[in-house]
Amino acid sequence: DIYTKLRKQIELLETDTQEAQRKIEELEMEEEKLLLGSHAKLIELDQKFATVEESLKDQIVRLQADFHMQQLVIDEKNVEIADKNDELMLKDKEIEELKAKVKKANDKLTAAAKSLAW
């Protein structure tokens, strides 16, 4: 009879509904696990990023210190070079003065030789 058929359909629908509800609950639990996993992964990545960032900051500080030390050495070498250049300029001046003295002496010797030749 119709009542029995309807009852069977209702029972089937109830079973399908219960199955669907169970499936929804499983999917929600799976979604929750995925969200928790994603959150944990984000935290892990954030920690790794912070570690890398800190390491890079340390490297930058070390490189800046190295650069500063190298700059000090370069500055010191530049001062040494400037001092050597000053010494060379004084030596050049002395050489020029000696050349002038030698020329003067040669001129005197030439004059003396000419006067002796007369």
URDATA-V802455 format. One record per run of one state. SS is the DSSP state (H for helix, E for strand, C for the rest). FROM is the first residue (numbers start at 1). TO is the last residue. Records with the same first field share a line. If there is no record, write none. Layout:
SS->FROM-TO ; FROM-TO
//
This chain:
C->1-1 ; 118-118
H->2-117
//
